């Protein structure tokens, strides 16, 4: 079923209401019933495909579907069974040719937008939901890609599943693929019924579709208020103050007047009476509720997310590998700057400055991971809305998958700095130095992930992270001795909140 209407008609809000995804401050009247039973927010019988396609660009199409299957399907399914489900989905969505292609990201070209759209749909039909909702599935696609996507949805619908998608603009070929349609305008229902009867409904209401005109364009022309301003502009430039001849069916009526005339016609139409009768019949049926619940265990979710995140980190050169190179360069530069600084009285000032230098630069480099945190968080947000796993599992998997890289950075940078600067001799002091560096980077990475979760804009998130890091450095003994820092705010409570201050104090204790 197609859900069409001008911008602001309420298409996305209507889909959100059906899916139970409305904001907490928004209320609706009536109930959403499935087989006469009220739908609960925890049910898995419905899947929702949003307008945006958010993926991890380093994964292939098959890998993306496989990880999604492990998160969605029952915990007792074997690997062979999951592979069969993935293979079936690839075939159903026409993705066999690009199954081994990577999706693409900032430094590598991937699959096309139409293929990404079909992949988004394929992910949501892995669980064989009874109802599939899609918000603007053809947005940004050319006519061929749009036709392919809607054809795939038509095949899904003919398998016995309910498919409802909002569409802003339809070509005549795409329009003819739908069975039913709903036309919305200003939150009101203009038409609800079979697609083939919509043209007759508009004709009976006094607004026949002109010959050789695309019916959906005619429907939107009648109810879209934007055309009023366009008509006024055309008439102001027309010496005869006449509208185009193709608009004669308007009979000098505004779109607002046409909209309410169509709404009133629909309220008294046979289509609405038939729809209400069908709803009453469904309410009276005593059928079991439609429910499809999968009990994916937390441990399986954690293992799947950790493996997926680690693979993404390993393949994406910018996630950690580029930062590892920067860490090494900064460590070598700092090592040469403070090479064998010594322990004389003249070297005391240099030694007091090296603490802030090391942790200032090391922690600032963590900001480079923000764009990649944002990419993962967009995928997490989509999967969280589908109730496939929770926040705790995501955070823990992110920490575990990044652990090898942070340990490697701490050991390589720590070893380089410790021996070039010639810190306090002794293996235990060296271990404490590396552990302190590891803890500092880990805490900073966690704070960057928190910022990415709170600030979705990339540039704003980088600026916010830089400001927080600078704020943490100010009471850290790097610029002024702790005993000389003003007590109000900077010493109490900032010096206790600042993780950089604790790191520098530990480093000072190591050198004693």
C-alpha positions as CSV (number, residue, x, y, z in Angstrom):
1,X,0.0,0.0,0.0
2,X,1.3,3.5,-0.9
3,X,1.0,6.4,1.5
4,X,1.2,9.6,-0.5
5,X,0.7,13.3,0.2
6,X,2.5,16.6,0.0
7,X,5.3,17.6,2.4
8,X,3.9,18.0,6.0
9,X,0.8,15.8,5.3
10,X,1.7,13.5,8.2
11,X,3.0,10.4,6.3
12,X,6.1,9.9,8.5
13,X,4.1,10.6,11.7
14,X,1.5,8.1,10.7
15,X,4.1,5.4,10.1
16,X,5.8,6.2,13.4
17,X,2.4,5.8,15.1
18,X,1.9,2.4,13.6
19,X,5.4,1.4,14.6
20,X,5.2,2.7,18.1
21,X,8.1,5.1,17.6
22,X,6.4,8.4,18.4
23,X,8.1,10.8,20.8
24,X,7.0,10.5,24.4
25,X,5.5,14.0,24.3
26,X,3.2,13.0,21.4
27,X,-0.1,11.3,22.1
28,X,-2.5,9.5,19.7
29,X,-6.1,8.6,19.8
30,X,-7.5,5.2,18.9
31,X,-5.6,1.9,19.0
32,X,-3.3,0.0,16.7
33,X,-4.8,-3.5,16.4
34,X,-3.4,-6.6,14.8
35,X,-6.0,-9.3,14.2
36,X,-8.2,-7.5,16.7
37,X,-5.5,-7.5,19.4
38,X,-3.8,-4.3,20.6
39,X,-0.2,-4.2,19.6
40,X,2.4,-3.9,22.3
41,X,5.6,-1.9,21.9
42,X,7.7,-5.0,22.6
43,X,6.3,-7.1,19.7
44,X,8.6,-8.2,16.9
45,X,5.9,-8.6,14.3
46,X,6.7,-5.3,12.5
47,X,9.8,-3.9,10.9
48,X,10.5,-0.3,10.0
49,X,12.8,1.0,7.3
50,X,13.8,4.6,7.7
51,X,14.8,7.1,5.1
52,X,18.5,7.0,5.9
53,X,20.8,4.1,5.1
54,X,23.3,3.8,7.9
55,X,25.9,1.0,7.6
56,X,29.5,0.3,8.5
57,X,31.1,1.0,5.2
58,X,34.0,-1.5,5.5
59,X,31.7,-4.5,5.6
60,X,30.4,-6.3,2.5
61,X,26.7,-6.7,1.7
62,X,26.8,-10.4,2.8
63,X,28.6,-9.6,6.1
64,X,26.2,-6.8,6.9
65,X,23.2,-9.2,6.5
66,X,25.0,-12.0,8.4
67,X,25.7,-9.8,11.4
68,X,22.2,-8.5,11.3
69,X,20.9,-12.0,11.2
70,X,22.9,-13.1,14.3
71,X,21.4,-10.1,16.2
72,X,17.8,-10.7,15.1
73,X,17.3,-14.4,14.7
74,X,16.7,-17.0,17.4
75,X,19.7,-17.9,19.5
76,X,19.3,-21.7,18.8
77,X,19.7,-21.3,15.0
78,X,22.8,-22.9,13.6
79,X,25.3,-21.1,11.4
80,X,24.2,-23.1,8.4
81,X,20.6,-22.1,9.0
82,X,21.5,-18.4,9.3
83,X,23.6,-18.6,6.1
84,X,20.6,-20.0,4.3
85,X,18.4,-17.1,5.5
86,X,21.0,-14.6,4.4
87,X,21.3,-16.3,1.0
88,X,17.6,-16.3,0.5
89,X,17.4,-12.6,1.4
90,X,20.2,-11.7,-1.0
91,X,18.3,-13.5,-3.8
92,X,14.9,-11.9,-2.8
93,X,16.4,-8.4,-2.9
94,X,18.5,-8.9,-6.0
95,X,21.8,-8.4,-4.2
96,X,23.7,-11.5,-5.4
97,X,26.0,-9.6,-7.8
98,X,27.2,-7.2,-5.1
99,X,27.1,-9.6,-2.2
100,X,30.9,-9.5,-1.8
101,X,31.2,-5.8,-2.4
102,X,32.0,-3.4,0.4
103,X,29.4,-0.8,1.2
104,X,31.9,2.1,0.9
105,X,32.8,5.0,3.2
106,X,34.9,8.2,3.2
107,X,38.0,6.7,1.5
108,X,36.6,3.9,-0.6
109,X,33.8,3.7,-3.2
110,X,31.1,1.2,-2.5
111,X,27.7,0.0,-3.8
112,X,25.1,2.3,-5.3
113,X,22.4,4.1,-3.4
114,X,19.7,1.8,-4.9
115,X,21.6,-1.3,-3.7
116,X,22.0,0.3,-0.2
117,X,18.2,0.9,-0.1
118,X,17.5,-2.7,-1.0
119,X,20.0,-3.8,1.6
120,X,18.2,-1.7,4.3
121,X,15.0,-3.6,3.3
122,X,16.8,-6.9,3.3
123,X,18.0,-6.4,6.9
124,X,14.5,-5.7,8.1
125,X,12.9,-8.8,6.4
126,X,15.4,-11.3,7.8
127,X,12.9,-12.1,10.6
128,X,10.1,-12.5,8.1
129,X,7.9,-9.8,9.8
130,X,4.2,-9.8,9.1
131,X,4.2,-6.0,8.6
132,X,6.9,-4.0,6.8
133,X,6.8,-0.2,7.1
134,X,9.0,2.0,4.9
135,X,9.5,5.8,5.0
136,X,10.3,7.2,1.6
137,X,12.0,4.0,0.2
138,X,12.6,5.7,-3.2
139,X,14.0,9.0,-1.9
140,X,17.1,10.0,-3.9
141,X,16.8,7.2,-6.4
142,X,16.5,7.4,-10.1
143,X,13.5,6.0,-11.9
144,X,15.1,2.6,-12.6
145,X,16.3,2.1,-9.1
146,X,13.0,3.2,-7.7
147,X,11.1,0.8,-9.9
148,X,13.5,-2.0,-8.8
149,X,13.0,-1.3,-5.1
150,X,9.2,-1.1,-5.4
151,X,9.2,-4.3,-7.5
152,X,11.0,-6.1,-4.7
153,X,8.5,-4.8,-2.1
154,X,5.6,-6.0,-4.4
155,X,7.2,-9.5,-4.3
156,X,7.3,-9.4,-0.5
157,X,3.7,-8.3,-0.3
158,X,2.6,-11.1,-2.6
159,X,4.2,-13.6,-0.2
160,X,1.5,-12.8,2.2
161,X,3.0,-9.9,4.2
162,X,1.7,-6.3,4.7
163,X,3.8,-3.6,3.1
164,X,3.1,0.0,3.7
165,X,5.4,2.7,2.4
166,X,5.2,6.5,2.2
167,X,6.2,8.0,-1.2
168,X,6.5,11.6,-2.1
169,X,6.7,11.3,-5.8
170,X,5.7,8.4,-8.0
171,X,6.2,7.7,-11.6
172,X,3.3,6.0,-13.5
173,X,5.3,2.7,-13.6
174,X,5.9,2.7,-9.9
175,X,2.3,3.8,-9.2
176,X,0.9,0.8,-11.1
177,X,2.8,-1.6,-8.8
178,X,0.7,-0.8,-5.7
179,X,-2.5,-2.6,-4.8
180,X,-3.9,0.0,-2.4
181,X,-3.2,3.6,-1.5
182,X,-3.8,6.3,1.2
183,X,-3.8,10.0,0.3
184,X,-3.1,12.3,3.2
185,X,-3.3,16.1,3.4
186,X,-2.8,18.1,6.6
187,X,-3.2,15.0,8.7
188,X,-6.6,14.2,7.1
189,X,-7.5,11.3,5.0
190,X,-8.4,12.3,1.4
191,X,-8.6,8.8,0.1
192,X,-8.2,5.2,1.3
193,X,-8.9,2.3,-0.9
194,X,-7.8,0.4,-4.0
195,X,-5.4,2.1,-6.3
196,X,-7.4,1.4,-9.4
197,X,-10.4,3.2,-8.0
198,X,-8.6,6.4,-6.9
199,X,-8.9,8.1,-10.3
200,X,-12.7,7.4,-10.4
201,X,-13.0,8.9,-6.9
202,X,-11.4,12.2,-7.9
203,X,-13.5,12.2,-11.1
204,X,-16.7,11.8,-9.1
205,X,-15.6,14.6,-6.7
206,X,-15.3,16.9,-9.6
207,X,-11.5,16.8,-10.3
208,X,-10.9,14.4,-13.2
209,X,-7.4,13.4,-14.1
210,X,-6.4,15.0,-17.4
211,X,-5.6,12.7,-20.3
212,X,-2.0,11.4,-20.4
213,X,-1.3,12.9,-16.9
214,X,0.3,10.8,-14.2
215,X,-2.4,10.1,-11.6
216,X,-0.2,10.6,-8.5
217,X,0.9,14.0,-9.8
218,X,-2.7,15.0,-10.4
219,X,-3.6,13.9,-6.8
220,X,-0.8,15.9,-5.3
221,X,-1.6,18.9,-7.6
222,X,-5.1,19.0,-6.1
223,X,-4.1,19.0,-2.4
224,X,-0.6,20.5,-2.3
225,X,-0.8,24.2,-1.0
226,X,2.6,25.0,-2.6
227,X,0.8,25.1,-6.0
228,X,-1.2,28.1,-4.9
229,X,1.9,30.3,-4.6
230,X,3.2,28.9,-7.9
231,X,-0.2,29.8,-9.6
232,X,-0.1,33.3,-8.1
233,X,3.4,33.9,-9.4
234,X,2.5,32.6,-12.9
235,X,-0.6,34.8,-13.1
236,X,1.3,37.8,-11.9
237,X,3.7,37.4,-14.9
238,X,1.0,36.6,-17.3
239,X,-0.4,39.7,-19.1
240,X,-3.8,38.1,-19.4
241,X,-3.8,37.0,-15.7
242,X,-4.7,33.4,-16.8
243,X,-3.6,30.1,-15.4
244,X,-2.1,27.4,-17.6
245,X,-4.8,25.5,-19.7
246,X,-3.8,22.3,-18.0
247,X,-5.0,23.6,-14.7
248,X,-8.6,24.4,-15.9
249,X,-10.0,21.6,-13.7
250,X,-9.3,23.7,-10.6
251,X,-12.3,25.9,-11.4
252,X,-10.7,28.8,-9.7
253,X,-10.5,26.9,-6.4
254,X,-7.6,27.0,-4.0
255,X,-5.9,23.7,-2.9
256,X,-7.3,24.2,0.6
257,X,-10.9,24.3,-0.8
258,X,-10.2,21.3,-3.0
259,X,-8.7,19.4,-0.1
260,X,-11.7,19.8,2.1
261,X,-14.1,19.0,-0.7
262,X,-12.2,15.7,-1.3
263,X,-12.2,15.0,2.4
264,X,-15.9,15.5,2.7
265,X,-16.5,13.4,-0.4
266,X,-14.4,10.6,1.1
267,X,-16.3,10.7,4.4
268,X,-19.5,10.1,2.5
269,X,-18.0,7.6,0.1
270,X,-18.5,3.9,-0.3
271,X,-14.8,3.3,0.2
272,X,-14.9,4.6,3.8
273,X,-18.0,2.5,4.6
274,X,-16.3,-0.6,3.3
275,X,-13.1,0.1,5.3
276,X,-15.1,0.6,8.5
277,X,-17.0,-2.6,7.9
278,X,-13.8,-4.5,7.4
279,X,-12.4,-3.1,10.6
280,X,-15.5,-4.2,12.5
281,X,-15.1,-7.7,11.1
282,X,-11.5,-7.9,12.2
283,X,-12.4,-6.7,15.7
284,X,-14.9,-9.5,16.1
285,X,-12.5,-12.3,15.0
286,X,-11.1,-14.5,17.7
287,X,-7.7,-15.1,16.2
288,X,-4.4,-15.5,18.0
289,X,-2.3,-12.3,18.1
290,X,0.4,-11.9,15.5
291,X,3.6,-12.1,17.4
292,X,7.1,-13.1,16.4
293,X,9.6,-13.0,19.3
294,X,13.3,-14.0,19.0
295,X,15.2,-14.7,22.2
296,X,18.7,-13.7,21.1
297,X,20.9,-14.0,24.2
298,X,22.9,-11.2,25.6
299,X,26.2,-13.1,25.3
300,X,25.5,-13.8,21.6
301,X,24.7,-10.1,21.0
302,X,27.9,-9.1,22.8
303,X,30.0,-11.5,20.7
304,X,28.4,-10.5,17.4
305,X,28.8,-6.7,18.1
306,X,32.3,-7.1,19.3
307,X,33.4,-9.1,16.2
308,X,31.6,-6.7,13.9
309,X,33.1,-3.6,15.5
310,X,36.6,-5.1,15.6
311,X,36.4,-6.1,11.9
312,X,35.3,-2.5,11.1
313,X,38.2,-1.0,13.2
314,X,40.7,-3.3,11.5
315,X,39.6,-2.5,8.0
316,X,39.1,1.2,8.3
317,X,42.4,2.9,8.0
318,X,41.2,6.0,9.7
319,X,39.6,4.4,12.8
320,X,42.9,3.4,14.6
321,X,45.7,2.8,12.1
322,X,46.1,6.4,11.1
323,X,45.9,7.5,14.8
324,X,48.5,4.9,15.7
325,X,50.8,6.5,13.2
326,X,50.1,9.9,14.7
327,X,50.7,8.6,18.2
328,X,54.1,7.2,17.2
329,X,55.1,10.4,15.5
330,X,54.1,12.5,18.5
331,X,55.9,10.1,20.8
332,X,59.1,10.2,18.8
333,X,59.0,14.0,18.5
334,X,58.3,14.4,22.3
335,X,61.1,11.9,23.0
336,X,63.6,13.9,21.0
337,X,62.4,17.1,22.5
338,X,63.0,15.8,26.0
339,X,65.8,13.3,25.1
340,X,67.6,12.3,28.3
341,X,66.4,15.4,30.0
342,X,68.4,14.4,33.1
343,X,67.8,14.9,36.8
344,X,69.8,18.2,37.5
345,X,68.2,21.3,39.1
346,X,68.0,22.9,35.6
347,X,66.1,19.9,34.3
348,X,63.4,20.1,37.0
349,X,61.4,22.7,35.1
350,X,61.5,20.6,31.9
351,X,60.4,17.5,33.8
352,X,57.5,19.4,35.2
353,X,56.4,20.4,31.7
354,X,56.7,17.0,30.1
355,X,53.7,15.6,32.0
356,X,51.3,18.0,30.6
357,X,52.9,17.8,27.1
358,X,52.5,14.0,27.0
359,X,48.9,13.7,28.2
360,X,47.8,16.9,26.4
361,X,48.8,15.6,23.0
362,X,48.0,12.0,23.6
363,X,44.5,12.8,24.8
364,X,43.8,15.3,22.0
365,X,44.6,12.7,19.4
366,X,41.5,10.7,20.7
367,X,39.3,13.4,19.1
368,X,40.3,11.9,15.8
369,X,38.0,8.9,16.5
370,X,34.8,11.0,16.7
371,X,33.7,10.6,13.0
372,X,34.0,6.8,13.4
373,X,32.1,6.8,16.7
374,X,29.3,8.8,15.0
375,X,29.1,6.2,12.2
376,X,28.8,3.4,14.6
377,X,26.2,5.2,16.7
378,X,24.0,5.8,13.7
379,X,23.9,2.0,13.1
380,X,23.4,1.5,16.8
381,X,20.4,3.9,16.9
382,X,18.7,2.1,14.0
383,X,19.2,-1.3,15.7
384,X,18.2,0.0,19.1
385,X,14.9,1.2,17.7
386,X,14.3,-2.3,16.5
387,X,14.9,-3.5,20.1
388,X,17.7,-5.9,19.0
389,X,20.0,-5.1,21.9
390,X,20.5,-2.4,24.5
391,X,22.9,0.4,25.3
392,X,25.0,-1.6,27.8
393,X,25.8,-4.3,25.3
394,X,26.9,-1.7,22.7
395,X,29.1,0.2,25.1
396,X,30.8,-3.0,26.4
397,X,31.3,-4.4,22.9
398,X,32.8,-1.1,21.8
399,X,35.3,-1.2,24.7
400,X,36.3,-4.8,24.1
401,X,36.8,-4.4,20.4
402,X,39.0,-1.2,20.9
403,X,41.0,-2.8,23.7
404,X,43.8,-4.4,21.5
405,X,44.3,-1.0,19.7
406,X,44.4,1.0,22.9
407,X,46.8,-1.5,24.5
408,X,49.1,-1.3,21.4
409,X,49.1,2.5,21.4
410,X,49.9,2.5,25.2
411,X,52.7,0.1,24.9
412,X,54.4,1.6,21.8
413,X,54.0,5.2,22.8
414,X,54.8,4.4,26.4
415,X,57.9,2.5,25.6
416,X,59.2,5.1,23.2
417,X,58.6,8.0,25.6
418,X,59.8,6.2,28.8
419,X,63.2,5.2,27.4
420,X,63.9,8.3,25.3
421,X,63.1,10.7,28.1
422,X,64.8,8.4,30.6
423,X,62.1,8.3,33.3
424,X,62.6,6.7,36.7
425,X,64.5,3.4,36.1
426,X,62.8,0.1,37.0
427,X,60.5,-2.3,35.3
428,X,57.6,-1.7,37.7
429,X,57.8,2.1,37.1
430,X,57.7,1.4,33.3
431,X,54.6,-0.8,33.8
432,X,52.9,1.8,35.9
433,X,53.6,4.4,33.2
434,X,52.1,2.3,30.4
435,X,49.1,1.4,32.5
436,X,48.5,5.0,33.4
437,X,48.7,6.0,29.7
438,X,46.3,3.1,28.8
439,X,43.8,4.3,31.5
440,X,44.0,7.9,30.3
441,X,43.4,7.0,26.7
442,X,40.6,4.6,27.6
443,X,38.7,7.2,29.7
444,X,39.1,9.8,27.0
445,X,37.8,7.4,24.3
446,X,34.8,6.8,26.5
447,X,34.2,10.5,26.9
448,X,34.4,10.9,23.1
449,X,31.8,8.2,22.7
450,X,29.6,10.0,25.1
451,X,30.0,13.3,23.2
452,X,29.2,11.5,20.0
453,X,26.0,10.1,21.5
454,X,24.9,13.5,22.7
455,X,26.0,15.6,19.7
456,X,25.2,14.1,16.3
457,X,26.7,16.8,14.2
458,X,30.3,15.9,13.4
459,X,31.8,19.4,13.5
460,X,29.9,20.4,16.6
461,X,31.0,17.1,18.3
462,X,34.7,17.8,17.5
463,X,34.4,21.3,18.9
464,X,32.6,20.1,22.0
465,X,35.2,17.4,22.6
466,X,38.1,19.9,22.2
467,X,36.4,22.3,24.7
468,X,35.9,19.5,27.2
469,X,39.5,18.3,26.8
470,X,40.8,21.8,27.4
471,X,38.5,22.2,30.4
472,X,39.9,19.0,31.8
473,X,43.5,20.1,31.3
474,X,43.2,23.5,33.0
475,X,43.1,22.2,36.7
476,X,45.6,19.3,35.9
477,X,48.8,20.8,37.2
478,X,50.0,21.2,33.6
479,X,49.7,25.0,33.6
480,X,49.9,25.8,37.3
481,X,50.8,24.0,40.5
482,X,47.8,22.4,42.2
483,X,48.3,24.3,45.4
484,X,48.2,27.6,43.5
485,X,45.0,26.9,41.6
486,X,42.0,29.0,42.8
487,X,39.9,26.9,45.2
488,X,36.6,28.0,43.8
489,X,35.5,25.8,40.8
490,X,39.0,25.0,39.6
491,X,40.2,23.1,42.6
492,X,36.8,22.2,44.0
493,X,35.4,20.4,42.1
494,X,37.2,20.5,38.7
495,X,40.5,19.1,39.9
496,X,38.7,16.1,41.3
497,X,36.6,15.6,38.1
498,X,39.4,16.1,35.7
499,X,40.8,12.7,34.6
500,X,43.8,14.4,33.1
501,X,44.6,15.8,36.6
502,X,44.6,12.3,38.0
503,X,46.8,11.0,35.2
504,X,49.4,13.7,35.7
505,X,49.4,13.2,39.5
506,X,50.0,9.4,38.9
507,X,52.9,10.3,36.5
508,X,54.4,12.5,39.0
509,X,54.3,9.8,41.6
510,X,55.9,7.3,39.2
511,X,58.9,9.7,38.7
512,X,59.5,10.0,42.5
